[in-house]
C-alpha cells in the first residue's frame, strides 16, 4: 500500500492550547475541552490519548479503556480502511505522530492488562511500519517475548521517569538474537 502520511489537522493548534490546562491542574476543564476537540475532529487522536491518561490517573479504568479503544478504531480507519496496513507509517512526519501514539498506547494498555498477543501484534505492526523505531517499540516487543510485565520493564529500565537507553540497547543486543527473525531485518 505504500507510505501513509496523514494530513495536517487544524484542531492540533487548539489541542496545544488546551493541553496547558493540564499543567495548570484544571483537569475538569481539560476533560471538557478534549471532548470538544474530539467532536471537532474525531480523527485527530491526541485528545483521546490525553483523556485516556487522565482517566487512568483518576482510576477510571473502564472510561480509560473505552476512550483508548475509540482512538485505536479511528487510527485503524485512517491507516487501514480496508484491513491492510501501509508499508510505512513514519514518525518523521509530524502529522503521523498522533496516530502512532494512539497505536502505541493501545499496545501498552494491552500489555498492562496481560493481553500479550494483542500487545505484540500492535507493537510488531508499528515496528515494521516504522523501522527507524524512534519510540523504541523493539524494546517492548523483546520484553514481552522475554516474559516481562510492563511494570517490571518500567522498574528495570526507567530512571526518574526516563528510560536508560544505554542499558536498553545493551540488553536488546544481548537478547534479540534469541528471537529469530523478528529483529533481524532492522539490525
N, C-alpha and C positions, 0 to 999 in steps of 0.2 A: 504494500500500500504506500510505501514511501515515507516521507517525513511529515509529521503533524506539527504545525505551528499555529497556535491559537491567535485570534485577532486581538488587538488592543481593546480593552474594555473600559469604557468611560467611568463606570462605577468605581474603578480602582482608586481614583483620586479621592472620592468620598470615603472609601474604606480607610485610606491613610489618615484622614482627619478623624474619623470615628475611632480608630484604634487608640488615639491619645486618651480617650475616656478610660481605657484600661489602666494606663499609667497613673491617671488621676484617681483611680479607685471608684469610679462611677459605674459600677457593674450593672445595675438595673437599667440605667440609661443606655449603656453599651449594648445590652441584650436587645433592647427595643430597636436601637439604630441598626444593629446587624440584621435583624429580621426585616427591616425596611429595605436594606441593601439587597437582601435575597429576593424580595419582591421586585425590586427594580431590575435586577439581572440575575435570574436563577442559575445562570451558567458561569458566574464568577464565584469561585469556590472558597476564597479566603474567608468570607464571613461565616460559612459553615464550619470551617476548621477552628476558627477562634471561638465560636459559640460552643463547639464540642469541648474545647479546653475549659471553658468557663463552667459548663455543666459538670465536667469531671471534677473540677476544683470544688464545686458545690455538693458533690456526692450524688448528683442526679444521673445515675448510670444509664437508666432507660432513655432519658432525653439525650444524653451524650451519644449513645449508640444510634438512636434514630436520626439525629442530625448528621452524623458522620456517614451513615448508610445512604442518606439522601445525597450527600456530596459525592459519594462513590458512584451512585447511579448516574448522577449528572456528568461526572467525569467520563464514565463509560459511554454515555450518549454522545459526548463530544469526540472522543478519540476512537471509538469502536462502534459506530452506529449499526453496523451490520455484523457485529461479533468478531471482526478481525482487527487485531491491533495494528497500529502503524509500525513500520520498521524502526522509526526513530521518533522519540519524544524527548527532546534535548533540554536540559536545564539551562543551557547557554542562552536560550530565548526567554527573556523575562516574561513574555506572555504565556509561556507554558508552566511557569512555576506554581501557579495556584492549582493546576491540575495535578502536578507531581506531588505537591504537599497533601492534597486530598487522598491520593492513592497511598502515599507513604503512611499517613496517619491511619488509614483503614488497615493496612498491613500490621502496624504496631498494635492497634487495638485488638486485632485477631490474635496476635502473639500474646498480648497481656491476658486474654481470656482463655488461652490454651487451644485455640483453633489453628493449629500449626500448619495444616495443609493449605488452608485459605491464606494464611500469612505468607507462607513460602511462595504460593502462586503469584501473589501480588508483588512480592519482592523480586522474584525472578523476572516477571514481566517488566518491571521498572528497570532492572539491571540490564536486560537485553535491549530495551528501547533506548537506554541512556548509558552506553558503555563507558563513558568517561566517569560516571558514578561519583559526581561531586558530593552526593549526600551520604555515601558510604553504605549503600544498601547491601553490598557484598559482605560486609561485616555482620549484618543482621541475618543474612542467609546462612553464613557459616555458623553463627551462634546457634541458630535453630538446629542445623544439621549436627552440631556438637552436643545438643541436648540442653542448652542453656535457656532458662526462662528470661523474659525481658528484664525483670527485676535483678536477676543475677548478672546479666550483661551490664546493666547500669552500674551495679556495685563494683564490678571488676574493672570497667574501663572509664567510668566517669569520675572526674576530679572537679569539685566545685561547680557542677552543672555542665562541664565541658568534657568532651571525650579526649583521652590521651591517645593521639593518633600515632605516636611512636610505638606505644605498647600494642595498639590495634594492628598496625602494619606488621610488626614482628610476629604477633600471634597469627595473623592471616597467612603470612608467608610460610609459617611452620605447619599449619593445619589444612590449608586449602588444597594442597596436592592429594590429600587423603580422600577427597570427594570427587574423583573422576573428572569428567569433562565440564562440570558446571562452571568452573572459573577459568578453564584452560584457554578459552577464546580470547580473553582480555588480558592475560598476563604477558 
